[in-house]
Amino acid sequence: MELSSRVKGMAESVTLKLNSKAVELSEAGVQVYNLTAGQLPFRPPQGFLDAIRDELDFLKSYQYSPVAGFVDLRKKIVHHIEETRGINFSAAELDGEAFDCVISNGAKHSISNILGAIVDPGDEVIIIAPYWISYPEMIKFCRGVPVIVQSSIFDVFTPPLQEIRKAISEKTKAIIINSPNNPAGVHYSNEWMSDFADLLLEYPHVAVISDEIYFEVCYYDPKPTYFYQKKPELLKRTIIVDGISKAFASTGLRIGYCVGPKNICKGIENLQGQLTSSANSLVQRAMMSYNFANSSQFLIPVKDHLRDNATIIREKLKDNNLMKCWYQPTSAFYFMIDFTQTPVFKKYQIDKNDKTDYAVKICEDMLNSLGVVIVPGTDFGMMNSARISLVLHKEVFSEAITKIVHFLNH
């Protein structure tokens, strides 16, 4: 049997390769520090767990929900988006019935659904590097063309708007904005969002997929804001993506959702109905009775934990004269380390004109010599860098960062 061209052309994850090696080392008795995780080491909110238990005895908890999700939950999610983002969908000059919600098997599923519903062969979708690993592969699977706009540590991984403007063409179907950002651990400023809104008004054929899965995991003010808050009319061509993976510390429960124009949501519903059907009924029913607002209280110790670990990175870099690598992470779970700003990079680079991406090699060497696993920036569209997850317990995290800093400084 032959694989399809779609799958043959799909990039293999370097992360999985490194994780396999990490498992081998761990099984051989080596101390391994895994800084790759995109999930919190916290149990979900107790009230949410109680809500799940309360639904266990009901037959409907084990049967199909409507394909797009239970109607009452979809209405609750739309209201939640309005309340937390400070918007009113009616302000988009459309009646209240013009927007809807589709509940899927995680935010990742929501994004692939959206791309499947709106992208035709040859359509271009703009993504910002560093980008989440799966964006380009999802776009290519839909026979679209990913168009990459670069950012860098020097502008704190905020994409220059003039570069986005250059990337827009007649073939541009959508732009994916991920703020707060995985892997950079920052969110774009209020000023940037305002300017981005003005830019979008110039290109009415361009839709926006706003991936906001880390919206509630912001641990430094000011909080994230969005372009559609500045120009509500942009909601007519915006699809907002969120879910419970991060805010409820529930990655394994696989509930994500999108909110957008009703005609787009109907197309997403049709696609989901044919490919996967509905999301988990038990968890959906628990969400209907759980007060989403309680998650802000639950996230207080989570945010303290992330701030503490971000501070550990800063102090370790400062103590070892590596502050050229430092920027302030403000949200999500991550920090990007730029190898080119460290002494060790000279051991890999042949000369100053050498533009080779050594990220995978550096991460492999770090794993083999230190037992520390971080994700090469290659997978995120960022050369000679790596993503460090901030979620490990403080003491173990501090040990790991000490090892990383020592490696980078020699």
Buried (B, 14 or more C-beta within 10 A) or exposed (E): EEEEEEEEEBEEBBBEBBBEBBEEBBEEEEEBBBBBBBBBEBEBBEBBBEBBEBBEEEEEBEEEBBBBBBEEBBEBBBEBBBEBBEBEBBEBEBEEEBBBBBBBBBBBBBBBBBBBBBBEEEBBBBBBBBBBBBBBBBBBBBEBBBBBBBBBBEEBBBBBBEBBEEBBEEBBBBBBBBBBBBBBBBBBBBEBBBBBBEBBEEBEEBBBBBBBBBBBBBBBEEBBBBBBBBBBBBBBBBBBBBBBBBBBBBBEBBBBBBBBBBEBBBBBBBBBEEEBEBBBBBBBBBBBBBEBEBBEEBBEEBBEBBBBBBEBBBBBBEEBEBEEBBBEBBBBBBBBBBBBBBEBBEEBBEEEEEEEBBBBEBBBBBBEEBBBBBBBBBBBBBBBBBBBBBBBEEEEBBBBBBBBBEBBEE
